[in-house]
Amino acid sequence: MLGLLDRCTPRRPFRGWQRMGKVIAALREGTWLSAERIRRLAVVATSGTVLFLLFLVATAHGLSDFSARPLGTDFSSFYAAGRVAGQGQNPYDPASLHGMQQTIFGTGTPYYAFAYPPIFLLLAWPMAGLPYLLSLAIWQGVTFVLYLASMALLKRRFAGTFPDGLFYLSAGFTAVFVNVTHGQNGFLTAALFATAIAFLNKRPWLAGLCFGLAAYKPQFGLLVPFALVAGGHWRSFAGATATVLGLTAASALAFGVRIWPEFLAGSDLARHVILEQDGVGYAKMVSVFAWLRLWHMPLAAAYTGQAIAALLALILVVRLWRPGGDLRLQGAVLCIGTLLATPFALDYDLMILAPALLLLAAYDAVNRPIPFGATLLFVLWAMPLFVRSIASLTLIPMAPLALAASLFLVNARSRARDPGIFPLR
């Protein structure tokens, strides 16, 4: 009897705590995230995306999917806005835009807003001249190839320090699924940021061009000027400025000077309806502002919290971008801080984390690992697939919390850099 009690009571809890300790140690050290496991995860994620796209095509009815939404959902607003602008009308007028969407996709089509600046119409206009499905396929295919090419460029830029298995995660990044099923522009944003970072010190004018082209998503440019000035990248700053001015002039020539006042009026309406009145659903958004509004905080409190988050991101970006810093950490903090600084970012915008993940993995490959660093990278990789459902079901703001934790660990990496390993500039 005593022997039975001895076996049943003290040892099982002890063994349980031992197992828990081993799990925590594995998460802390990141030993569970092997290159082979990375490849398998990437294959599973990529296969899931392909199978779901095939399902959408197989169950489609004309230009709409099984739920009667346009295939490519958000791309339908780009396409319709390009058509409206091409006819000389106002693409920022909800009635005109929705009328065009109903003409193309049917009278039961829901309204998809278009809130991008006129420089994006320089892309949307020619795309609208093609048949819809062909235009959607070209948009998704070309921007995805540009994204993969930019990841390959980063890999070459950090040759010798980049774990091979982590490149496969670029194609299998879970934000790829979210972006491609929404027909969104996350591939293009990630490609422009990645290319700009890769060329920053070798071809500064080209880097500035890429940062300037990313101005089609102006809320993602809040930190870029401060980073370039802090690092003394004046040629890139000048290139970005010239690019934005050139695109502004080109859009005014193409669509008339009136297009910019129309955009500003439409932006004010979009801010009230989409941002402040939950027009797209706060659970789909990944900002501090959306988190606080999801918890029914008043607008003033939400804007204050967002301003604090943006200020903290700005301080960290300026500190790390000072001359002499490590380009891998600088690029990572810019991408992560960009998401944390803006009040308007959705789950498909998490594509911009792809360059950050690769840069941090390259840095960790040749420097002392930060506790829980590899595990947090995996969380960021998997997060886009679950962040919307978690916020909807539990009201837990996974995205802003994970982004803030990432900035904290990037800061820890910068302070704990091994002095025996020189920074890569």
Beta strands, then each sheet from edge to edge (+ up, - down):
end
